[in-house]
Amino acid sequence: MEFIKTVIKNRKLIWQLGRNDFKNRFANTSLGAIWGFLQPFVFMITYAIVFQFILKTGSSGQYPYAVWFFPGMAMWQWMNDSILTASNSIRTYSYLVKKVVFPVDIIPTISIVASSFVGLFLIVLAVVICLIYGYLPNVLTLIYVIISAYCFIIAFTRFTSAVTTVVPDFGNLLGIVMQLFFWFTPVIWNLDMLAEHEIILTIMKCTPFTYLVTTFRQVFMSEDIIFANHGMFTIAFWIITILMFIWGNSVFKRTKKDFADVL
């Protein structure tokens, strides 16, 4: 694939610009990049306190609430931040598109790398919390879910970054859609609540967001969504991801020639 070759060829440039992107997000603050880690950390702690001690949702089932909650929320925050920033990245880096001969295809990947600093921090935080409770991670599953998340984010933003560049209003719509996905994905509620609705439950498990959130939780738990029902949910995830990438890549190529004109 041309896109993959471009990313590999410019991997050093992507890393350098991604690192600078993350630093520049907090360049005008006293604490600098610390805010990038502190904000999502406080957000996760607040949600955990509210739902465990105030609302007493009991969504953790047989596991400690922290072991159930933090992996799911960490995965969601990483995906959400990566998708929103990467989708707006070409407009953010408009000066590269308009004035410099630059491989435009890698721009969304730069933002994904920038978001990875906080995303991987949240994943490490979730691992540490689960270790404190005595739950050891399955290393192979952990590696698998991280790779899967990157593949899905790249595939998803291949489409959204192109459309947001040509139609700015799509960025605002995407923010609303991601909020809806948050509430319809079992981040703060348990899939067991849909046990009596098998068809809806099956559809939910086939959606990429649910698959990734659930798989990361199961890095520390005995359940298994990866090979469940002969790997049906895993097959569905990869089919959706691949088709999304093919479609998004096609849209990106068709609209790329118009980027400089609309920026």
SESEMAR-487588 format. One record per atom (N, C-alpha, C, O, CB): z, y, x; residue in one letter. Coordinates in steps of 0.2 Angstrom, whole numbers, plus 5000, padded with zeros to 4 digits. Atoms other than C-alpha are relative to their C-alpha. Glycine has a CB too. Layout:
# SESEMAR-487588
ZYXA...
END
This chain:
# SESEMAR-487588
500049945004M500050005000M500050065004M500450075009M500650004995M500149944996E499550175006E500750045000E500950075006E499550054997E499449965000F501250255001F500549975005F500850005008F500349994993F499650034996I502250125010I499850015008I500350025012I500049924999I500249994993K501250145026K500150085002K500450095007K499249995001K499949934999T501450335024T500850015002T501050055006T499850054995T499350004999V503350315023V500249975007V500650005010V500449964994V499850034993I503450195038I499850055006I500150065011I499749935000I500349964995K502350315048K500450065001K500550095007K499350024999K499649945000N503450465044N500749995000N501150044998N499850054995N499350025001R505150375044R500550055004R501050075001R500149935002R499649964996K505850485058K500150074997K500650104996K499850015007K500049945003L505350645049L500450004993L500750054992L499250024999L499650015007I506050585032I500750005002I501150034998I499849934997I499250004999W507750545040W500250075002W500750095000W500149955006W499849944998Q507750715049Q500150054994Q500650094994Q499650035005Q500049955005L507250815034L500549984994L500850034991L499350004997L499550025005G508450715022G500750025003G501150044998G499949925000G499349984997R509950745034R500050084999R500650104997R500049985007R499949925001N509550935034N500050024993N500450074991N499350035003N500049985007D509250935015D500749994998D501050034994D499549954996D499350015003F511050865012F500450055003F500850084999F500249935003F499649944997K511750995024K499950064997K500450104996K499950005008K500249945003N510851135016N500250014993N500350064991N499250015000N499849995007R511451094999R500750035000R500950064995R500149934997R499449975000F513151155004F500150055006F500750065009F500649955001F500049964994A512651275018A500450064999A500750095004A499350025002A499749945001N513451425010N500850004998N501150044996N499750044995N499350015002T515251355007T500449985007T500149965012T500049944996T499550014994S516751345019S500149935002S500149915008S500750034998S499950074999L516951155017L499449975002L499449915004L500449974995L500650034998G515151125019G499849934996G500049934990G499949995007G500250065003A514550945016A500649964997A500549914993A499749965005A499450035003I516350895012I500050004992I500249964989I500750035002I500150005007W515950954994W499649954997W499749934991W499850074998W500450055003G514650834992G500349934999G500149894995G499449985005G499650065001F515850694994F500650014995F500849964992F500349975007F499449995003L517350774986L499950014992L500249984988L500350075002L500249995007Q516450824969Q500049934996Q500349924991Q499450044999Q500050065004P515950644964P500649965000P500849924996P499449965003P499450045000F517550574970F500550024995F500849984992F500350015007F499549985005V518650684959V499749984993V500149974989V500050085001V500350025006F517350654945F500249934998F500449914992F499350015000F499850075002M517650464946M500749994999M500949954995M499849965006M499350015001I519550474948I500250034993I500650004990I500450045005I499949975007T519550584932T499849964995T500249944990T499750074999T500250055005Y518550464922Y500549945000Y500749924995Y499349985002Y499650065000A519650314928A500750024997A500949984993A500149985007A499449995003I521250404923I500050014993I500449994989I500350075003I500049995007V520650464906V499949944996V500249924991V499450054999V500250065004F519850294901F500649955001F500749914996F499449985002F499550054999Q521250184908Q500750024997Q501049984994Q500149985007Q499349985001F522850284905F500150044993F500650044990F500350035005F499949965006I522450404891I499649974994I500049964988I499650075001I500350035005L521150324880L500149924999L500049894994L499250015001L499850075000K521650144885K499549964997K499649924993K500749994996K500650035003T519950074882T500049925001T499849884997T499450035003T500050074999G520249904890G499449975001G499349915000G500449974995G500750034999S518449884895S499949965006S499449935007S499550065001S500150034994S518849794911S500049924999S499949885003S500550025005S499950075001G519149624903G500549975003G501149995003G499349965001G499550034996Q520049504914Q500150035007Q500650005010Q499849925001Q500049974994Y519849614929Y500450065000Y500450104995Y499350015004Y499649935000P520949764935P499450054998P498950055000P500350015007P500549955003Y520149914927Y499650045006Y499050055006Y500450064996Y500349974995A519849994944A499449965003A498949995005A500550025006A500550054998V518849844950V499450004996V498849994998V500349935001V500650005004W517749854935W499750065000W499150074999W500349984993W500349935001F517550044934F499750035006F499150055005F500650044998F500349974995F517250104951F499349985003F498950025004F500550005006F500750024998P515749994956P499550034995P499050054998P500049935001P500549985005G514850034940G499950085000G499350105000G500249984993G500149935000M515150224941M499750025007M499350075007M500750034999M500349994993A514750224960A499249995000A498950045002A500349965005A500750025001M513050144956M499750054996M499150084998M499949934998M500449955004W512650264942W500050075003W499450105003W500450004993W500049934997Q513150424951Q499550005005Q499150055006Q500750025003Q500550004994W512050374966W499350004996W498950044999W500149935004W500750005003M510550334954M499950064997M499350094998M500049944995M500149945003N510750484944N499950065004N499450105003N500750024995N500249954996D510850604958D499449995004D499050045005D500650015005D500650014997S509450524967S499450024996S498950054998S500049935003S500649995005I508250524952I499950084999I499450104999I500249964994I500149935002L508650704947L499850055006L499350095005L500750034997L500249964994T508550784965T499349985002T498950025004T500549995005T500750024998A506950674969A499550034996A498950044998A500049935001A500549985005S506150724953S499850075001S499250094999S500249994993S500249924999N506250914957N499950015007N499850075009N500650044998N500149994993S505950884976S499450045002S499450085006S500149945003S500649964998I504150944977I500050074998I499750115002I499449964996I499949935002R504551104968R500550035005R500450095007R500350014993R499549984995T506051124980T499750015007T499850065010T500649955001T500350004994Y504951094995Y499250034999Y498850015002Y499949935003Y500749985001S503451194988S499750045006S499150035006S500150054994S500349964994Y503251295004Y499649955005Y499149975008Y500550035004Y500350054996L502751125013L499349994996L498849975000L500449945000L500650025004V501451094999V499550055001V498950045001V500249984993V500549955000K500651264999K499850035006K499250055007K500350064996K500249964994K500651325017K499949955006K499749975011K500550055001K500050044994V500751175028V499649934998V499649914993V500749985003V500350065001V499651015030V500649955001V500849935007V499549985006V499450045001F501050895025F499949944996F499649954991F500750044998F500150065005P501150715018P500450014994P501049994994P500249945004P499749985006V501650765001V500449944997V500949944994V499650034995V499850065003D501950584996D500849985002D501149954999D499649945002D499450024997I503550575007I500650054997I501250034998I500050005007I499549955002I504450724999I500549974995I501149994997I499650064996I499550035004P505350634985P500449955004P501049955002P499749964994P499650054996T505950504998T500550045004T501050025005T499549965004T499549964996I506750645008I500650024996I501150014998I499650075002I499449995004S507850694993S500449944999S501049944998S499750034993S499650075001I508250504990I500449995006I501049975006I499549954999I499650004994V508850505008V500650045000V501150025002V499650015007V499549965000A509850655006A500649984995A501249994997A499750074998A499650025005S510650584990S500449945003S500949925000S499749994994S499750064997S511050425000S500750015003S501149965004S499549965004S499449994996F512450505010F500649994995F501149964997F500050075004F499450015005V513550524995V500049944996V500549914995V499950064995V500150065004G512850374986G500349945004G500749905001G499349984999G499750064996L513350255000L500750015002L501149965002L499650005007L499349995000F514950345002F500449974994F500949944995F500250085001F499750025006L515350304984L500049925000L500549894997L499650034994L500050074999I514850124987I500549975004I500949935003I499349975002I499550024995V515950115002V500750014997V501249974997V500050045006V499449985004L517350194991L500249944995L500849924995L500050064997L499950055005A517150064978A500249935003A500649905001A499349994996A499950064996V517149924991V500850005002V501149955001V499649995006V499350004997V518849984998V500549994994V501049964995V500050075003V499550005006I519650004981I500049934998I500649904996I499750044994I500050075002C519149824976C500449965005C500749915004C499349984999C499750044995L519749764993L500850014999L501249965000L499850025007L499349995001I521449844989I500349964995I500949944995I500150084999I499850055006Y521549744973Y499949935002Y500149884998Y499650024994Y500150074998G521149584983G499349974998G499349914998G500549964997G500650035001Y519349564978Y499550015005Y499350075007Y499750044993Y500550004994L518149524992L499350014997L499149974993L500149945005L500749995002P516349584991P499649945002P499749915007P499750065002P500550054998N514949454991N499450045004N499050085001N499649964994N500449954996V513949535006V499349994998V498950044998V500149985007V500750015002L512249455001L499850034994L499350074993L499949925000L500249975006T512349514984T500150085000T499750114997T500549984994T499949934999L512949684990L499350035003L499150085001L500650025005L500649984997I511449705001I499449994995I499050044995I499849955006I500650005005Y510249644987Y500050054995Y499550084994Y500149934997Y500049955005V510849764975V499950075003V499650114999V500750014996V500149934997I510749914987I499250005001I498950065000I500350015007I500750004999I508949864991I499650014993I499150044993I499749935004I500349995006S508549844973S500150074997S499650094994S500449954995S499949935002A509250014969A499550055003A499250095000A500750025001A500549964996Y508150094982Y499349994997Y499050044996Y500049995007Y500650025003C506650004975C499950034993C499350064992C499949935000C500149985007F506950054957F500050085001F499650114997F500649984996F500049925000I507350244962I499450025002I499150075000I500650025005I500749984998I505750254972I499549994995I499150044994I499949965007I500550025006A504750174958A500150054995A499650084992A500149934998A499949965005F505550284945F499850075002F499550114998F500750004998F500149934998T505450454954T499250015003T499050065003T500450025006T500749994998R503650414960R499650034994R499250084995R499649935001R500349985006F503150454942F500350074998F500050124997F500149964994F499649945003T504550584937T499850065005T499850125003T500749995000T500149944995S504250694953S499350034999S499250094999S500049985007S500749985002A502350704949A500050044994A499750104994A499549955000A500049975007V502650754931V500450065000V500250124997V500249954995V499649944999T504050874935T499650065003T499750125002T500649995003T500349954996T502950964947T499450044996T499450104996T499749975006T500649975004V501450994935V500350034994V500150084991V499549944998V499749985007V502551014919V500850015002V501249975001V499949954994V499349984999P504251104924P500549984995P501049964996P500050075002P499650025006D504951074907D500349935000D500849914997D499750024993D499950075000F504950894910F500749995004F501049945003F499549965004F499450014996G506350914923G500650014996G501149984996G500150055006G499449995005N507550984909N500049944995N500649924994N499950074996N500050065004L507050844898L500349945003L500649905000L499249984997L499850064996L507350714912L500850005000L501149955000L499750005007L499350005000G509150784913G500349984994G500849944994G500250075001G499750025006I509450754895I499949924999I500449894997I499650034994I500150075000V508650584896V500549965004V500849915002V499349985002V499550034996M509850534910M500750004997M501049954998M500050035007M499350005004Q511350584900Q500049954995Q500549924994Q500150074997Q500050055005L510750474886L500149935003L500449895001L499350004996L500050064996F510450334899F500849985002F501049935002F499650005006F499350014998F512250364905F500449974994F500849924995F500350065002F499650025005W513050334888W499749934997W500149894994W500050054994W500350075003F511850184883F500049955006F499949895004F499350014998F499950054995T512150104900T500749985000T501250035000T499750025007T499250025000P513850004901P500350025007P500649985011P500049925000P499749974995V514550124914V500850004999V501249985003V499750065002V499349995003I516150164904I500249954994I500749964992I500150074999I499850055005W516050024891W499749935002W499349935006W499650024993W500250074998N515849834892N499549974996N499449984990N500749965000N500550035004L514349734888L500349954995L499949934990L499649965005L499750045004D515549614880D500150024992D500149994988D500749975002D499949975007M515649734865M499449984996M499449994990M500150085001M500650015003L513849684861L499949924999L499449904997L499450025003L500150075000A514249494861A499849974993A499549924993A500749975001A500250035007E513949474842E499350024999E499050004993E500550034995E500749985001H512249554844H499649985006H499450025010H499950084999H500450044995E511249434855E499450045002E499350045008E499949934999E500749974998I509549524854I500150065004I499850085009I499650014994I499949934997I510249694858I500349995007I500150025012I500550044996I499750014994L511349624872L499549975005L499550005011L500549944999L500550024995T509849534880T499550065002T499350065008T499549944996T500449944998I508749694879I500450045005I500150075010I499850044994I499649954996M510149794887M500049975007M500050015012M500750004997M499950034994K510349664901K499350015004K499350005010K500249935000K500749994996C508449684905C499850075002C499450085006C499549974995C500149934998T508549874907T500250015007T500749985009T500350054995T499849994992P508549924926P500750035001P501050015005P499550045003P499349974999F510050034924F500649954999F501049955003F500150064996F499450055001T511149904916T500049945005T500549925007T499949974993T500050054995Y510549774928Y500350025007Y500749985009Y499249985001Y499749984994L510949874943L500850015000L501149995005L499750065003L499349995001V512649934937V500449934999V500949925002V500150044993V499650075001T513149754931T500049965007T500549935008T499649964995T500150044994T512449674947T500550035006T500849995009T499350005003T499549974995F513549794958F500749984998F501149975003F499950085001F499450025002R515049754948R500149935002R500749915004R500150014992R499950074999Q514749574950Q500049985008Q500049925010Q499449964997Q499950014993V514749594969V500749985001V500949945006V499850065004V499350024999F516649574967F500349954995F500849944995F500450074999F499750045006M516749464951M499649945000M499149935004M499950044994M500250075000S516349284947S499350004996S499049954997S500549954998S500550005004E515049324934E499350015004E499350035009E500050054994E500750004997D513149314938D499550024996D499349984991D499949935004D500649985005I511749414930I499449985004I498849985001I500150074999I500650004996I510549384945I499649934998I499049934997I500250005007I500350075001F510249194941F500149984993F500049924991F500349955005F499850025007A510849194923A499349994996A498850024997A500450064996A500650025004N509649114911N499349995004N498850015002N499850054994N500550014995H508549054925H499750065003H499150075005H499449964997H500249944996G508549224933G499550054995G499250094998G499649995006G500449965005M507749304917M500150075001M499650115001M500149984993M499949935000F508549474919F499850035007F499650085007F500850015000F500249984993T508149474938T499250015000T498950065002T500249955005T500750005000I506349434934I499750064996I499350104998I499749944996I500249945004A506249574920A500150065004A499750115004A500550004994A499949944996F507049704932F499450015005F499250065005F500649995004F500549994995W505749674946W499350014997W498950044999W500049945004W500749995004I504249664933I500050074998I499550114999I499949954994I500049935002I504849834926I499950055006I499550105006I500650014996I500049964994T505149904943T499350015003T499050065005T500549985006T500650004997I503449854950I499550034996I499150074998I499849925001I500549975004L502449904935L500150085000L499750125000L500149984993L499949935000M503350074935M499850035007M499550095006M500850015000M500249984994F502950094953F499250015000F498950065002F500249965006F500850005001I501050054950I499850064996I499350104998I499849934998I500249945004W500950174936W500250075003W499850115003W500449994993W499849934997G501950314944G499650025006G499450075007G500749995003G500449994994N500950294960N499350024998N499050075001N499949935004N500649985002S499350314950S500050074997S499650114998S499849954994S499949945003V500050464941V500050055006V499750115006V500650014995V499949954994F500550544958F499450015003F499250075005F500549965005F500749994996K498850514966K499650054996K499250094999K499749945001K500449965004R497950594951R500250075000R499850124999R500049974993R499849935001T499050744950T500150045007T500250105007T500750004996T499849974993K499350774969K499650065002K499850115005K500049955005K500449954999K497850884970K500150064997K499950124999K499249984999K499849945003D498551004958D500650035002D500850094999D500049984992D499349984998F500251024966F500050085002F500350125000F500349965005F500049944997A499751174976A499850064995A500150124996A499550015006A500249955005D498951264961D500650024996D500650084993D499449984997D499549985005V500451254950V500750025003V501150044999V500249934996V499449984996L501751294963L500050075002L500550105004L500249965006L
END
